[in-house]
Amino acid sequence: MRLPEFADDGARLEWIARSLYTGVLSDACDAAGQRDRALRPDVRPLDETKVLVGRAKTVVWAPMFHVTANPYDKEIAAVDSLRPGEVFVMVVGRSETIVPWGELLSTATVARGGRGAVLDGLVRDSPQIRRMGLPVFCTGRRPYDSCGRGQVVDFDVPIDLDGVAIQPGDLVFGDADGVIIIPQAVEAEVLARAWDKVAGENTTRDELRAGKSLTEVFRTHGVL
């Protein structure tokens, strides 16, 4: 099946959110020779009903053991440079003391047209974030402030998160099953393969419901 025509990238992201899911995108990445593009399973959504789709806005954190003169400078610069359609993807190193994300950053993200956040670290203010409806994926929760514990050292740079190489602008997709990152270089191929598989799965599901055996259906459609 051919992908629809999109008026802009925002419309493309909305269609992806409505039409696809992590399982089929992961399978499409495998088929495109891009295996192991999913983050580790402890990166979980605050709200499993939310789907996160956007362009990676990469941020790198480092531990600090004292309060510097301007601890929030690069964090503020990163947030203020966020563009519509972007998703914060933060490398925190699974720190148990750095808590980079909370209500105020979520509020600023929504105001700037951002689509959410993914981090291998902790968040706070989770009830407020959930009420906002902003999709956020993290490894846990803790009420600390980041000041004196960690600070942003760089952003808009290539990163490695859970062994997944991520470039700014890569496609980020998250749902109840986890988070997958699709490189821009293969995005068109992956989306086309995923859309084809969705169509195949729909047909397979209908035939299974009609009573056909899995052996027969798989032999016919090759979808499992």
Backbone bond lengths (Angstrom), bond angles and torsions (degrees), N, CA, C in turn:
res aa  C-N    CA-C-N  psi(-1)  N-CA   C-N-CA  omega(-1)  CA-C   N-CA-C  phi
1 M - - - 1.464 - - 1.523 110.28 -
2 R 1.319 116.34 140.81 1.451 121.01 177.50 1.519 110.07 -80.81
3 L 1.333 115.75 144.64 1.443 119.72 174.86 1.526 110.04 -70.85
4 P 1.319 118.17 151.05 1.469 120.16 175.90 1.529 110.71 -64.65
5 E 1.319 115.58 164.80 1.454 121.14 170.56 1.532 108.17 -85.75
6 F 1.334 116.37 139.25 1.459 120.38 -176.66 1.520 110.36 -117.13
7 A 1.328 115.61 138.81 1.458 119.91 179.76 1.522 111.25 -67.58
8 D 1.324 116.99 -33.87 1.459 121.53 -179.87 1.521 108.69 -161.84
9 D 1.323 116.92 -179.49 1.462 119.36 -176.80 1.524 111.48 -68.83
10 G 1.329 117.25 -30.32 1.455 119.51 176.75 1.517 111.78 -60.73
11 A 1.335 116.58 -42.90 1.462 120.62 177.76 1.527 110.76 -65.92
12 R 1.318 116.55 -36.73 1.466 120.94 177.39 1.529 110.33 -62.00
13 L 1.337 116.38 -45.24 1.459 120.30 -179.90 1.524 111.28 -63.95
14 E 1.314 117.35 -40.37 1.461 120.63 178.76 1.525 111.22 -63.57
15 W 1.324 116.73 -41.08 1.468 119.95 178.27 1.526 110.93 -64.17
16 I 1.323 116.58 -43.01 1.467 120.24 178.23 1.526 110.32 -58.90
17 A 1.333 116.61 -44.49 1.461 120.70 -179.44 1.526 111.73 -61.40
18 R 1.335 117.03 -38.29 1.464 121.25 -178.63 1.521 112.93 -76.91
19 S 1.324 117.01 -31.65 1.459 120.48 -163.37 1.519 115.25 -105.59
20 L 1.339 118.24 -22.26 1.451 120.91 -170.91 1.527 111.02 -124.38
21 Y 1.322 115.89 174.61 1.461 121.08 179.49 1.522 108.31 -153.92
22 T 1.342 116.26 166.82 1.467 119.52 -170.53 1.517 113.27 -60.49
23 G 1.338 117.45 -39.69 1.462 119.25 -177.45 1.515 112.67 -59.35
24 V 1.329 116.48 -47.50 1.462 119.55 -177.64 1.529 110.70 -72.12
25 L 1.325 117.70 -32.46 1.467 119.88 176.56 1.525 111.40 -69.32
26 S 1.324 117.13 -38.47 1.458 119.96 176.64 1.526 110.99 -63.51
27 D 1.325 116.15 -43.34 1.472 119.52 176.96 1.520 111.30 -61.25
28 A 1.328 116.40 -39.98 1.461 120.18 179.58 1.520 110.99 -67.02
29 C 1.340 117.23 -37.26 1.471 120.14 175.17 1.528 110.32 -62.39
30 D 1.331 117.10 -44.54 1.465 120.41 177.23 1.526 110.65 -55.44
31 A 1.333 115.34 -47.16 1.466 120.09 -177.86 1.521 111.97 -64.99
32 A 1.333 116.50 -27.29 1.470 121.26 179.65 1.530 112.17 -89.14
33 G 1.326 116.92 6.63 1.461 120.24 178.90 1.517 113.98 80.95
34 Q 1.347 116.27 18.36 1.468 121.64 -179.46 1.531 109.02 -116.24
35 R 1.326 116.23 69.92 1.453 120.23 -177.36 1.535 111.25 -76.55
36 D 1.323 114.74 160.18 1.472 121.46 173.33 1.529 112.02 59.09
37 R 1.324 116.05 51.63 1.462 121.25 178.16 1.527 112.21 -101.03
38 A 1.327 117.39 5.88 1.461 120.59 179.50 1.523 110.83 -95.47
39 L 1.336 116.02 144.08 1.449 120.98 175.23 1.524 110.03 -73.90
40 R 1.313 116.41 165.91 1.449 121.05 -178.07 1.532 111.27 -61.98
41 P 1.334 117.15 153.95 1.467 119.37 -170.96 1.518 115.48 -71.00
42 D 1.345 118.48 -8.76 1.463 118.60 177.19 1.524 112.16 -82.77
43 V 1.326 118.16 -4.91 1.470 121.04 172.94 1.524 106.87 -83.96
44 R 1.326 115.49 102.08 1.454 122.24 -169.03 1.531 111.63 -120.38
45 P 1.328 117.67 152.96 1.470 120.10 177.85 1.525 111.80 -76.60
46 L 1.323 116.20 143.87 1.459 119.44 170.48 1.521 110.79 -64.01
47 D 1.324 116.10 -32.01 1.467 121.79 -179.80 1.521 108.02 -133.62
48 E 1.332 117.20 110.10 1.464 121.13 -175.73 1.520 113.52 -69.30
49 T 1.310 117.99 -10.40 1.464 119.49 178.09 1.525 112.20 -82.19
50 K 1.345 117.41 -10.67 1.458 121.06 -176.09 1.525 111.46 -93.08
51 V 1.322 115.80 143.21 1.462 122.88 173.52 1.527 107.84 -110.64
52 L 1.308 115.24 132.50 1.465 121.64 -178.88 1.523 109.72 -110.15
53 V 1.325 116.56 123.22 1.463 121.60 176.62 1.523 108.21 -140.46
54 G 1.320 116.64 129.15 1.458 119.78 177.37 1.507 111.78 -179.47
55 R 1.322 114.54 -174.58 1.462 122.34 -179.22 1.529 110.35 -97.65
56 A 1.314 116.47 134.69 1.463 121.08 -174.46 1.522 112.32 -64.76
57 K 1.313 115.13 124.69 1.467 124.38 170.02 1.530 105.05 -111.21
58 T 1.327 117.07 98.59 1.457 121.21 -169.54 1.527 111.64 -82.58
59 V 1.346 114.43 142.30 1.462 121.85 -179.96 1.523 108.29 -141.18
60 V 1.325 116.62 135.18 1.461 121.99 -179.70 1.528 109.36 -114.15
61 W 1.325 116.49 126.68 1.461 123.26 176.66 1.523 110.18 -106.32
62 A 1.315 115.88 153.55 1.465 121.95 175.41 1.527 108.56 -136.96
63 P 1.338 117.27 149.12 1.467 119.63 179.43 1.521 111.84 -69.47
64 M 1.322 115.90 145.92 1.461 123.27 173.78 1.523 107.97 -128.58
65 F 1.313 115.70 151.84 1.462 119.27 -176.63 1.526 111.85 -124.09
66 H 1.339 114.97 15.07 1.458 120.68 175.52 1.526 107.30 -159.33
67 V 1.300 116.77 165.33 1.461 121.33 179.79 1.523 108.97 -88.58
68 T 1.337 116.21 118.99 1.463 120.85 178.97 1.524 110.20 -84.55
69 A 1.324 115.99 173.50 1.468 120.44 -176.79 1.523 112.25 -63.03
70 N 1.328 117.34 -40.41 1.468 121.75 -178.08 1.528 109.57 -132.00
71 P 1.322 117.51 72.72 1.471 120.20 -170.15 1.519 114.30 -67.80
72 Y 1.328 118.03 -20.69 1.462 120.24 -174.29 1.529 113.32 -103.89
73 D 1.324 118.77 2.40 1.458 120.96 -169.74 1.523 112.87 -54.76
74 K 1.343 117.34 -55.45 1.471 119.35 -176.12 1.520 111.63 -72.49
75 E 1.312 117.31 -30.47 1.460 120.36 175.29 1.524 110.18 -62.32
76 I 1.318 116.56 -45.72 1.461 121.13 178.30 1.527 110.63 -63.80
77 A 1.335 116.91 -42.14 1.468 120.46 179.41 1.521 110.83 -62.21
78 A 1.323 116.76 -39.88 1.466 120.13 179.44 1.523 110.71 -63.84
79 V 1.323 116.60 -45.15 1.462 120.43 -179.28 1.522 110.76 -65.55
80 D 1.322 117.06 -43.52 1.462 119.96 -178.08 1.530 113.23 -68.38
81 S 1.334 117.02 -19.09 1.465 120.03 178.97 1.527 112.62 -93.79
82 L 1.332 117.25 2.08 1.465 120.90 179.56 1.523 110.59 -62.70
83 R 1.338 115.43 137.05 1.455 120.73 178.35 1.526 110.31 -111.00
84 P 1.339 117.25 155.51 1.466 119.99 178.32 1.528 111.43 -54.11
85 G 1.316 115.60 138.08 1.455 121.17 178.89 1.516 114.61 91.19
86 E 1.350 117.21 -6.90 1.466 119.26 -177.61 1.527 111.68 -89.60
87 V 1.333 113.84 156.24 1.457 123.91 177.85 1.521 107.61 -124.33
88 F 1.311 117.82 127.45 1.459 119.39 173.92 1.534 109.71 -67.16
89 V 1.329 116.13 128.66 1.459 121.92 173.03 1.520 106.09 -122.36
90 M 1.336 116.00 107.33 1.459 121.53 -169.75 1.520 111.87 -111.06
91 V 1.322 115.50 128.31 1.465 121.98 173.11 1.523 107.80 -91.39
92 V 1.326 115.56 116.16 1.462 121.54 -179.04 1.535 111.26 -118.39
93 G 1.335 116.12 -11.82 1.460 120.40 179.45 1.516 113.63 72.08
94 R 1.351 115.89 25.45 1.466 121.62 -179.37 1.527 112.59 54.75
95 S 1.313 115.60 34.52 1.456 121.11 176.46 1.530 110.15 -61.53
96 E 1.316 116.04 140.67 1.457 120.89 176.19 1.528 112.24 -94.51
97 T 1.329 116.47 -0.46 1.462 119.76 179.83 1.524 113.10 -116.82
98 I 1.339 117.79 -27.93 1.467 120.28 177.32 1.533 108.30 -82.22
99 V 1.324 116.15 122.37 1.466 120.89 176.89 1.528 107.24 -121.45
100 P 1.343 117.28 93.00 1.461 120.43 -169.27 1.524 114.99 -80.88
101 W 1.343 117.75 -15.60 1.462 118.29 -166.63 1.521 111.30 -125.66
102 G 1.347 115.29 139.12 1.451 120.54 177.48 1.514 111.63 -158.94
103 E 1.328 115.24 -160.93 1.460 120.69 -173.73 1.521 112.68 -64.47
104 L 1.328 118.52 -42.51 1.461 119.97 -174.09 1.523 111.91 -68.74
105 L 1.341 117.42 -41.26 1.460 119.15 176.44 1.526 110.53 -65.93
106 S 1.322 116.58 -35.77 1.465 119.82 176.73 1.529 110.38 -63.96
107 T 1.328 116.19 -42.60 1.461 120.41 179.31 1.525 111.16 -62.17
108 A 1.335 116.16 -44.66 1.465 120.58 178.71 1.521 111.02 -63.79
109 T 1.324 117.02 -37.68 1.468 121.40 179.56 1.518 110.84 -63.94
110 V 1.319 116.66 -46.97 1.465 120.41 178.77 1.529 110.44 -60.92
111 A 1.328 116.75 -43.38 1.469 120.81 -177.85 1.523 112.18 -63.45
112 R 1.333 116.86 -29.58 1.463 120.55 -177.61 1.532 112.58 -94.48
113 G 1.312 117.60 5.35 1.453 120.58 178.00 1.517 113.72 83.83
114 G 1.336 117.36 14.35 1.458 120.38 175.59 1.513 110.92 -71.58
115 R 1.333 116.16 159.81 1.453 120.17 -172.42 1.527 113.76 -111.67
116 G 1.346 117.87 1.58 1.453 118.18 176.95 1.504 112.39 146.18
117 A 1.336 115.34 -164.99 1.459 121.05 -178.19 1.523 110.19 -150.24
118 V 1.340 114.33 147.43 1.464 123.12 174.57 1.520 106.75 -132.86
119 L 1.326 117.54 130.46 1.459 119.63 177.48 1.515 110.92 -149.74
120 D 1.345 115.18 146.73 1.461 119.41 174.77 1.531 108.41 -89.40
121 G 1.319 115.01 54.74 1.448 121.48 -175.83 1.515 111.06 -161.41
122 L 1.313 115.62 -165.96 1.451 123.10 -168.63 1.523 112.26 -100.43
123 V 1.321 114.98 158.82 1.465 121.84 174.91 1.517 109.10 -129.98
124 R 1.337 115.66 164.67 1.455 121.42 171.09 1.530 108.41 -132.14
125 D 1.307 117.47 177.98 1.477 122.62 -177.89 1.525 111.36 59.52
126 S 1.316 116.49 33.94 1.465 119.03 -174.18 1.533 113.95 -61.99
127 P 1.349 120.89 -36.21 1.481 117.81 176.69 1.527 112.61 -61.37
128 Q 1.339 116.08 -40.83 1.464 119.48 179.71 1.527 111.12 -65.92
129 I 1.338 117.04 -39.96 1.465 120.63 179.16 1.523 110.07 -64.09
130 R 1.308 116.33 -43.13 1.466 119.70 179.11 1.530 110.77 -61.53
131 R 1.318 116.70 -40.65 1.468 119.03 179.50 1.524 111.63 -64.47
132 M 1.330 117.10 -31.20 1.468 120.73 177.05 1.523 112.55 -67.79
133 G 1.322 115.55 -27.57 1.458 119.71 -176.81 1.515 114.21 83.77
134 L 1.335 117.69 11.03 1.459 120.64 -179.72 1.526 109.55 -80.75
135 P 1.337 118.41 126.23 1.460 119.68 177.86 1.529 111.32 -70.10
136 V 1.323 116.81 122.83 1.458 122.81 178.45 1.524 108.64 -133.52
137 F 1.332 115.65 130.46 1.466 122.49 179.22 1.517 108.29 -116.11
138 C 1.337 116.57 131.79 1.457 120.94 -174.64 1.521 109.61 -152.67
139 T 1.343 116.42 178.60 1.467 120.47 179.41 1.517 112.67 -99.83
140 G 1.333 118.44 -7.03 1.456 120.47 -179.72 1.511 111.49 166.15
141 R 1.329 115.25 -167.07 1.462 121.18 -174.39 1.532 109.66 -137.32
142 R 1.326 115.07 144.63 1.456 121.70 175.36 1.524 107.70 -161.99
143 P 1.333 119.45 145.49 1.462 119.72 -170.51 1.522 116.10 -85.95
144 Y 1.328 119.10 10.41 1.463 121.55 -176.80 1.526 112.80 -65.80
145 D 1.332 114.86 155.02 1.462 123.12 164.66 1.532 106.95 -89.85
146 S 1.317 117.11 147.46 1.467 119.84 179.21 1.532 112.59 -73.12
147 C 1.325 117.48 -20.71 1.465 120.99 -175.28 1.530 111.79 -58.93
148 G 1.322 115.60 126.28 1.445 121.15 -178.75 1.521 114.07 81.29
149 R 1.329 116.85 -2.17 1.460 121.82 179.12 1.530 112.50 -118.40
150 G 1.322 116.19 -31.58 1.454 120.16 -179.97 1.507 110.63 -164.80
151 Q 1.324 116.60 159.30 1.461 119.83 175.98 1.518 109.94 -152.20
152 V 1.337 115.09 157.14 1.459 121.13 177.25 1.527 108.79 -71.51
153 V 1.343 115.77 130.58 1.464 120.12 178.05 1.527 112.17 -109.61
154 D 1.344 117.32 -17.39 1.466 119.34 178.24 1.519 108.82 -166.81
155 F 1.321 115.68 159.92 1.466 120.53 174.23 1.522 109.31 -154.38
156 D 1.343 114.78 164.36 1.473 121.97 -175.00 1.524 110.89 58.06
157 V 1.332 116.34 44.06 1.466 122.39 179.50 1.532 108.47 -131.34
158 P 1.345 117.92 158.03 1.465 119.30 173.78 1.527 110.23 -61.91
159 I 1.331 116.19 140.43 1.455 121.16 179.96 1.524 110.04 -133.75
160 D 1.317 114.59 166.02 1.468 122.14 171.15 1.519 107.05 -122.90
161 L 1.323 116.43 119.97 1.456 121.79 179.78 1.520 108.39 -125.83
162 D 1.332 116.12 114.33 1.465 121.32 -177.86 1.522 112.39 58.34
163 G 1.332 116.29 34.11 1.457 120.07 -179.24 1.508 114.43 78.88
164 V 1.320 117.10 3.61 1.466 122.22 177.85 1.524 108.28 -99.03
165 A 1.315 116.65 117.43 1.461 121.02 177.36 1.527 108.79 -74.94
166 I 1.335 115.82 129.37 1.464 121.03 -175.35 1.520 109.12 -130.23
167 Q 1.318 115.14 128.88 1.458 121.97 175.30 1.530 108.94 -104.78
168 P 1.324 117.86 147.06 1.471 118.67 172.05 1.533 110.50 -52.75
169 G 1.313 116.56 133.33 1.458 121.24 -179.93 1.510 114.61 94.89
170 D 1.340 118.58 -10.57 1.459 120.15 175.97 1.527 109.83 -61.19
171 L 1.328 115.81 153.95 1.459 121.25 -179.39 1.533 110.16 -79.33
172 V 1.330 116.11 125.80 1.468 122.74 178.59 1.521 108.10 -110.05
173 F 1.341 115.77 129.26 1.469 120.37 178.93 1.517 108.32 -133.79
174 G 1.339 116.48 126.85 1.451 120.63 177.71 1.514 111.77 -135.75
175 D 1.325 115.72 141.24 1.461 120.98 173.08 1.525 108.37 -147.79
176 A 1.310 118.40 -162.52 1.459 121.27 -174.59 1.529 113.10 -62.06
177 D 1.333 117.74 -20.56 1.460 121.25 -179.31 1.523 113.83 -91.19
178 G 1.340 118.45 -4.86 1.454 120.45 177.84 1.516 112.78 131.94
179 V 1.331 114.67 -159.81 1.469 121.52 -175.68 1.517 109.40 -128.38
180 I 1.323 115.93 135.03 1.456 122.05 176.16 1.528 108.73 -126.76
181 I 1.332 115.66 142.83 1.469 121.94 -179.82 1.524 108.42 -115.58
182 I 1.328 117.13 126.13 1.459 122.22 -177.40 1.522 108.96 -111.38
183 P 1.339 117.68 118.61 1.468 120.02 179.64 1.528 111.13 -61.33
184 Q 1.316 116.15 143.05 1.457 120.03 179.58 1.526 112.30 -59.52
185 A 1.333 116.67 -32.32 1.465 120.61 -176.34 1.530 112.31 -62.31
186 V 1.338 117.47 -27.10 1.471 120.42 -178.51 1.523 111.31 -118.83
187 E 1.308 117.50 10.41 1.466 120.15 -174.50 1.527 112.20 -58.29
188 A 1.315 117.89 -47.70 1.461 120.53 -177.44 1.523 110.80 -60.80
189 E 1.337 116.88 -43.94 1.466 120.29 179.00 1.524 111.22 -64.13
190 V 1.331 116.80 -44.12 1.466 120.47 -178.49 1.527 110.94 -63.85
191 L 1.316 117.26 -44.19 1.463 119.65 179.59 1.528 111.37 -62.69
192 A 1.330 116.62 -41.27 1.466 119.77 179.46 1.525 110.70 -64.57
193 R 1.323 116.44 -43.56 1.470 120.07 178.83 1.535 110.77 -64.26
194 A 1.320 116.82 -41.15 1.461 120.52 -179.90 1.524 110.85 -64.37
195 W 1.327 116.82 -42.76 1.460 120.78 -179.58 1.518 110.97 -64.82
196 D 1.332 116.48 -40.11 1.469 120.16 175.37 1.525 110.75 -61.36
197 K 1.329 116.02 -41.73 1.470 118.57 -178.15 1.516 111.49 -68.89
198 V 1.332 117.62 -36.00 1.462 119.65 175.84 1.529 110.39 -57.96
199 A 1.324 115.94 -44.95 1.468 119.75 178.75 1.526 110.63 -62.02
200 G 1.346 116.97 -43.03 1.457 120.82 178.58 1.522 112.28 -64.27
201 E 1.331 116.36 -40.01 1.464 119.43 179.13 1.525 111.23 -66.37
202 N 1.331 116.76 -36.39 1.462 119.16 177.95 1.524 111.06 -62.18
203 T 1.331 116.05 -43.84 1.462 120.13 178.23 1.518 110.99 -64.94
204 T 1.328 116.54 -44.73 1.464 121.40 179.60 1.522 110.66 -60.07
205 R 1.326 116.86 -44.18 1.470 121.13 179.89 1.523 111.11 -60.76
206 D 1.329 116.26 -43.44 1.463 120.19 -179.42 1.520 111.06 -62.73
207 E 1.329 117.13 -41.78 1.461 120.03 -178.30 1.525 111.65 -71.07
208 L 1.346 117.04 -35.70 1.465 119.60 175.93 1.524 110.58 -64.79
209 R 1.326 116.64 -40.95 1.462 119.98 177.91 1.521 111.99 -64.30
210 A 1.336 115.68 -29.47 1.466 120.48 178.94 1.523 111.93 -77.79
211 G 1.342 117.65 -5.47 1.459 120.41 174.74 1.515 116.05 105.71
212 K 1.331 118.42 0.69 1.451 119.11 177.84 1.522 110.33 -69.37
213 S 1.339 116.73 151.49 1.459 120.42 179.84 1.524 110.23 -73.76
214 L 1.333 115.48 153.20 1.454 119.87 177.08 1.523 110.59 -62.11
215 T 1.344 116.95 -36.71 1.466 120.49 178.13 1.520 110.72 -58.60
216 E 1.322 116.41 -47.08 1.467 120.58 -178.21 1.515 111.79 -66.54
217 V 1.330 115.30 -43.53 1.464 119.17 -177.93 1.523 110.91 -66.82
218 F 1.336 117.23 -41.81 1.455 119.80 179.92 1.530 110.52 -67.43
219 R 1.314 117.46 -37.63 1.462 119.93 178.53 1.532 110.17 -62.29
220 T 1.312 116.62 -36.62 1.471 121.11 -178.22 1.527 112.90 -76.31
221 H 1.336 116.48 -44.47 1.471 119.74 -169.93 1.525 113.82 -111.05
222 G 1.321 118.10 -19.17 1.462 120.59 179.16 1.514 114.46 64.27
223 V 1.319 116.42 27.31 1.466 120.97 -178.86 1.524 108.84 -118.22
224 L 1.341 115.19 130.29 1.465 119.84 -179.65 1.522 108.99 -143.61
